[in-house]
Amino acid sequence: MPKIILCLILCSMLTALSAQGAEDWLWEEEKPEAEKLEADFIKVNYEKKDARLAMLMSMVLPGAGQFYANKSAFTTYLFPILEIGLAAGIIYYNDRGNDKTDIFEKYANGEEIEFTLGDGTTIVTTRYDRERQHRVEGILMNLNPVDIYEQSYFRLEDANSQHFYEDIGKYPHYVFGWADWYYTFATDTSGNFIGPNWYPGGYDSTPADPNWIWGGNYPLYDDPENGLSTTVMVSNESHSSSPMRKKYVQLRNDAKDEYAIARAFTFGLAANHIAAGLDAIRVTRKVNRGAITDNGIRLKYYTGLRNDQLTPTLALNWKF
């Protein structure tokens, strides 16, 4: 009798452990066998959501996949809010960049100003002028027919395009069109064109040498107010040759900074779509783990006391 009782107790314990193991196995979504389990007395019903569909929905419209899987999830509303904020940031900073682009374009050649010549007289002109640029570059190209300064080296566009506004601030050989450079290095104090006093840079040579490279210019008259002297060469790379160009570059950089922030918001928008897609998988799996239900019918084994004897019992429970 004790052996029988011991066997019954062991059977009960094994049955309980087996039942717990089966339950854990069923709740582990990653095991595809759980989807196929269907016993005579226990039927597992999945109210599953498609994780791949949820991911796709959220990658297209952040939050849509979470809404499909679980409308009450926190991230269902977090990702759309982030999406709206990031999109608003892109629009806002792009508009600021456009406004500052209009400012530096107007500064360059979109308005006329009064410019004071070396003798104190004033003229009305734009800060940048293509005719001044072409006049000086023509001289530089004719100094030596075999050096680098030929027609293909000067390709300033005739239209006020993006490349035009980039070139006049980026490349030193387009500095000739700025009013303060032209009327300091190419004219006398009255604004009469003379031609620049070139300085070789990179090679100790003269303009007649094929290896000659333009390194800067000497001012044609002293300008103590701006610290310029006819005996001091001003490098073509230095903003001292044209404070107007320096101001222009600063204005362009201000616009570029705004566009850079807009691009950062764009990257954030892309990251939000990716994160929303990955989170939709997480939300869907969580929902699926909690969506396993049964029909209320369970088969249980246990030992019961009957007629003062321990008796193995098989019971069928139905929850309703």
C-alpha positions as CSV (number, residue, x, y, z in Angstrom):
1,M,0.0,0.0,0.0
2,P,2.7,2.6,0.8
3,K,4.3,1.9,-2.5
4,I,1.0,2.4,-4.3
5,I,0.5,5.7,-2.4
6,L,4.0,6.8,-3.3
7,C,3.5,6.0,-7.0
8,L,0.2,7.9,-7.0
9,I,1.8,11.0,-5.4
10,L,4.7,10.8,-7.9
11,C,2.2,10.5,-10.8
12,S,0.3,13.5,-9.5
13,M,3.5,15.6,-9.3
14,L,4.6,14.5,-12.7
15,T,1.2,15.4,-14.1
16,A,1.3,18.8,-12.5
17,L,4.8,19.5,-13.8
18,S,3.8,18.2,-17.3
19,A,0.8,20.4,-17.3
20,Q,2.9,23.5,-16.3
21,G,5.5,22.6,-18.9
22,A,2.8,22.3,-21.6
23,E,1.4,25.7,-20.5
24,D,4.8,27.4,-20.7
25,W,5.4,25.8,-24.1
26,L,2.1,27.1,-25.4
27,W,2.8,30.6,-24.2
28,E,6.1,30.8,-25.9
29,E,5.2,32.4,-29.2
30,E,8.6,31.7,-30.9
31,K,7.9,27.9,-30.9
32,P,5.7,27.3,-34.0
33,E,4.6,23.9,-32.7
34,A,2.3,25.8,-30.2
35,E,0.3,27.0,-33.1
36,K,-0.5,23.5,-34.2
37,L,-1.5,22.1,-30.7
38,E,-5.0,20.9,-30.5
39,A,-6.0,18.2,-28.0
40,D,-9.2,16.4,-27.5
41,F,-10.1,18.3,-24.4
42,I,-8.0,21.4,-24.6
43,K,-8.2,23.7,-27.6
44,V,-5.8,26.6,-27.9
45,N,-7.3,29.6,-29.8
46,Y,-5.0,32.3,-31.1
47,E,-6.3,35.8,-31.6
48,K,-3.0,36.7,-33.3
49,K,-1.9,39.9,-35.0
50,D,0.5,39.8,-37.9
51,A,3.8,41.2,-36.7
52,R,5.1,41.7,-40.2
53,L,2.0,43.6,-41.3
54,A,2.2,45.7,-38.1
55,M,5.9,46.5,-38.9
56,L,5.1,47.5,-42.5
57,M,2.2,49.7,-41.4
58,S,4.3,51.6,-38.8
59,M,7.3,52.0,-41.2
60,V,4.9,53.7,-43.6
61,L,2.9,55.6,-41.0
62,P,4.4,55.5,-37.5
63,G,1.9,54.3,-34.9
64,A,-0.4,52.6,-37.4
65,G,1.0,49.1,-36.6
66,Q,0.7,49.7,-32.9
67,F,-2.9,50.9,-33.4
68,Y,-3.6,47.7,-35.3
69,A,-2.1,45.5,-32.6
70,N,-3.0,47.4,-29.5
71,K,-4.9,50.7,-29.5
72,S,-4.1,51.3,-25.8
73,A,-0.3,50.9,-26.1
74,F,1.7,54.0,-25.1
75,T,3.8,54.0,-28.3
76,T,0.6,53.9,-30.4
77,Y,0.4,57.7,-29.8
78,L,4.1,58.4,-29.1
79,F,5.4,57.8,-32.6
80,P,2.7,59.9,-34.4
81,I,3.5,62.8,-32.1
82,L,7.2,62.4,-32.9
83,E,6.3,62.3,-36.6
84,I,4.3,65.5,-36.4
85,G,7.1,67.3,-34.4
86,L,9.9,66.1,-36.7
87,A,7.9,67.1,-39.9
88,A,7.2,70.5,-38.4
89,G,10.9,70.9,-37.6
90,I,11.8,70.2,-41.2
91,I,9.3,72.7,-42.6
92,Y,10.3,75.3,-40.0
93,Y,14.0,75.2,-40.5
94,N,13.7,74.9,-44.3
95,D,11.7,78.0,-44.3
96,R,14.3,79.8,-42.2
97,G,17.0,78.6,-44.6
98,N,15.0,79.9,-47.5
99,D,14.6,83.3,-45.8
100,K,18.3,83.5,-45.1
101,T,19.1,82.5,-48.7
102,D,17.0,85.4,-49.9
103,I,19.1,87.6,-47.6
104,F,22.5,86.6,-48.9
105,E,21.3,86.6,-52.6
106,K,20.0,90.2,-52.1
107,Y,23.2,91.2,-50.4
108,A,25.3,89.9,-53.3
109,N,23.6,91.4,-56.3
110,G,19.9,92.0,-55.4
111,E,20.2,95.6,-54.3
112,E,22.2,98.7,-55.2
113,I,24.3,100.4,-52.6
114,E,26.3,103.6,-52.4
115,F,30.0,102.7,-52.5
116,T,32.7,105.2,-51.5
117,L,35.8,105.3,-53.7
118,G,39.3,106.0,-52.6
119,D,39.0,109.8,-53.3
120,G,35.8,110.0,-51.2
121,T,33.3,110.2,-54.0
122,T,30.4,107.7,-54.1
123,I,29.0,105.5,-56.8
124,V,25.8,103.4,-56.9
125,T,26.4,99.8,-57.7
126,T,25.7,96.3,-56.6
127,R,28.1,94.6,-54.3
128,Y,28.9,91.9,-56.9
129,D,29.0,92.6,-60.6
130,R,29.8,90.1,-63.4
131,E,31.3,92.7,-65.7
132,R,33.9,93.6,-63.1
133,Q,34.7,89.9,-62.7
134,H,35.1,89.3,-66.5
135,R,37.2,92.4,-67.0
136,V,39.8,91.3,-64.4
137,E,39.8,87.6,-65.3
138,G,40.4,88.5,-68.9
139,I,43.6,90.2,-67.9
140,L,44.7,87.3,-65.8
141,M,44.1,84.8,-68.7
142,N,46.1,87.0,-71.1
143,L,49.2,87.2,-68.9
144,N,50.4,83.8,-70.0
145,P,48.7,81.7,-72.6
146,V,50.1,78.4,-71.3
147,D,49.3,78.7,-67.5
148,I,46.2,77.4,-65.7
149,Y,44.3,80.6,-66.1
150,E,42.3,80.0,-69.3
151,Q,38.6,80.1,-70.2
152,S,37.7,76.8,-68.6
153,Y,39.1,78.0,-65.3
154,F,36.5,80.8,-65.1
155,R,33.0,79.4,-65.5
156,L,30.9,81.8,-63.6
157,E,27.2,81.3,-64.7
158,D,25.3,84.1,-66.3
159,A,22.1,83.2,-64.4
160,N,21.6,83.8,-60.7
161,S,21.7,80.1,-60.0
162,Q,22.7,78.2,-57.0
163,H,26.1,77.6,-58.5
164,F,26.6,81.3,-59.1
165,Y,25.9,82.2,-55.5
166,E,28.1,79.3,-54.3
167,D,31.0,80.2,-56.6
168,I,31.3,83.9,-55.8
169,G,31.8,83.0,-52.1
170,K,33.7,79.8,-52.3
171,Y,36.4,80.3,-54.9
172,P,39.1,83.0,-54.7
173,H,39.3,83.5,-58.5
174,Y,35.7,84.9,-58.5
175,V,36.6,87.6,-56.0
176,F,37.2,90.2,-58.8
177,G,33.5,91.0,-59.0
178,W,33.2,92.3,-55.5
179,A,33.1,96.1,-55.4
180,D,35.6,96.6,-52.6
181,W,38.2,94.3,-54.2
182,Y,37.8,95.8,-57.7
183,Y,38.0,99.4,-56.5
184,T,41.0,98.6,-54.3
185,F,43.1,96.3,-56.5
186,A,42.1,97.2,-60.1
187,T,41.3,100.9,-60.2
188,D,42.7,104.2,-59.0
189,T,41.1,106.3,-56.2
190,S,38.6,107.7,-58.7
191,G,37.5,104.3,-59.9
192,N,39.3,104.4,-63.2
193,F,40.4,100.9,-64.3
194,I,44.1,100.3,-64.3
195,G,44.6,96.6,-63.8
196,P,45.7,94.6,-60.8
197,N,49.3,94.4,-59.5
198,W,49.6,90.6,-59.4
199,Y,51.7,88.7,-56.9
200,P,53.0,85.2,-57.6
201,G,52.3,82.5,-55.1
202,G,53.5,78.9,-54.8
203,Y,56.4,79.6,-57.2
204,D,59.1,82.3,-57.2
205,S,58.4,83.2,-60.8
206,T,56.8,85.9,-63.0
207,P,53.6,85.8,-65.0
208,A,55.6,84.9,-68.1
209,D,56.5,81.6,-66.5
210,P,54.2,78.6,-67.2
211,N,54.5,77.6,-63.6
212,W,53.3,81.0,-62.4
213,I,50.4,80.9,-59.9
214,W,48.4,83.9,-58.7
215,G,48.9,84.3,-55.0
216,G,47.5,87.8,-54.3
217,N,47.7,91.4,-55.2
218,Y,49.1,94.7,-54.0
219,P,46.6,97.5,-53.4
220,L,46.9,100.3,-56.0
221,Y,46.5,103.0,-53.3
222,D,46.9,103.2,-49.6
223,D,43.8,102.7,-47.5
224,P,44.8,103.2,-43.9
225,E,41.2,102.9,-42.7
226,N,41.1,99.3,-43.8
227,G,44.8,98.6,-43.0
228,L,45.9,98.3,-46.7
229,S,49.2,99.6,-48.1
230,T,50.6,99.5,-51.6
231,T,53.7,97.8,-50.2
232,V,51.9,95.0,-48.5
233,M,50.6,92.1,-50.5
234,V,47.1,90.8,-49.7
235,S,46.7,87.0,-50.3
236,N,43.9,85.9,-52.6
237,E,42.8,83.5,-49.9
238,S,42.4,86.3,-47.3
239,H,39.2,88.0,-46.5
240,S,41.2,91.2,-46.2
241,S,41.0,91.4,-49.9
242,S,37.2,91.8,-49.8
243,P,35.3,92.4,-46.5
244,M,32.1,92.2,-48.6
245,R,33.0,88.7,-49.6
246,K,33.6,87.8,-45.9
247,K,30.2,89.1,-44.9
248,Y,28.6,87.3,-47.8
249,V,30.2,84.0,-46.7
250,Q,28.9,84.5,-43.2
251,L,25.4,85.1,-44.5
252,R,25.6,81.9,-46.6
253,N,26.8,79.9,-43.6
254,D,23.8,81.2,-41.6
255,A,21.5,79.8,-44.3
256,K,23.5,76.5,-44.5
257,D,23.2,76.1,-40.7
258,E,19.4,76.3,-40.9
259,Y,19.3,73.7,-43.7
260,A,21.6,71.5,-41.7
261,I,19.2,71.5,-38.8
262,A,16.4,70.6,-41.3
263,R,18.4,67.7,-42.6
264,A,18.9,66.5,-39.0
265,F,15.2,66.5,-38.5
266,T,14.9,64.5,-41.8
267,F,17.3,61.9,-40.4
268,G,15.2,61.9,-37.2
269,L,12.1,61.3,-39.3
270,A,13.6,58.3,-41.0
271,A,14.8,57.0,-37.6
272,N,11.2,57.4,-36.3
273,H,9.8,55.2,-39.1
274,I,12.4,52.5,-38.4
275,A,11.9,52.6,-34.7
276,A,8.1,52.6,-35.1
277,G,8.4,49.5,-37.3
278,L,10.6,47.6,-34.8
279,D,8.4,48.7,-31.9
280,A,5.3,47.4,-33.8
281,I,6.9,43.9,-33.7
282,R,7.4,44.2,-30.0
283,V,3.8,45.4,-29.4
284,T,2.4,42.7,-31.6
285,R,4.4,39.9,-29.9
286,K,3.3,41.1,-26.5
287,V,-0.3,41.1,-27.7
288,N,0.0,37.7,-29.2
289,R,1.4,36.2,-26.0
290,G,-1.6,37.5,-24.1
291,A,-4.1,36.4,-26.7
292,I,-3.9,32.7,-26.1
293,T,-7.2,31.5,-24.8
294,D,-8.8,28.1,-24.3
295,N,-12.4,26.9,-24.5
296,G,-12.6,26.3,-20.8
297,I,-12.3,22.5,-21.0
298,R,-9.4,21.0,-19.0
299,L,-8.5,17.4,-18.2
300,K,-7.1,16.9,-14.7
301,Y,-5.5,13.9,-13.0
302,Y,-5.5,13.8,-9.2
303,T,-5.8,11.4,-6.3
304,G,-8.9,11.5,-4.2
305,L,-10.1,9.8,-1.0
306,R,-12.9,7.4,-1.7
307,N,-14.2,4.8,0.7
308,D,-11.3,5.7,3.0
309,Q,-8.9,4.8,0.2
310,L,-6.7,7.0,-2.0
311,T,-8.1,6.6,-5.5
312,P,-6.6,8.0,-8.8
313,T,-9.2,10.2,-10.4
314,L,-9.6,11.7,-13.9
315,A,-11.7,14.8,-14.0
316,L,-13.0,17.0,-16.8
317,N,-13.5,20.7,-15.9
318,W,-15.4,23.1,-18.0
319,K,-15.2,26.9,-17.3
320,F,-18.2,28.8,-18.4
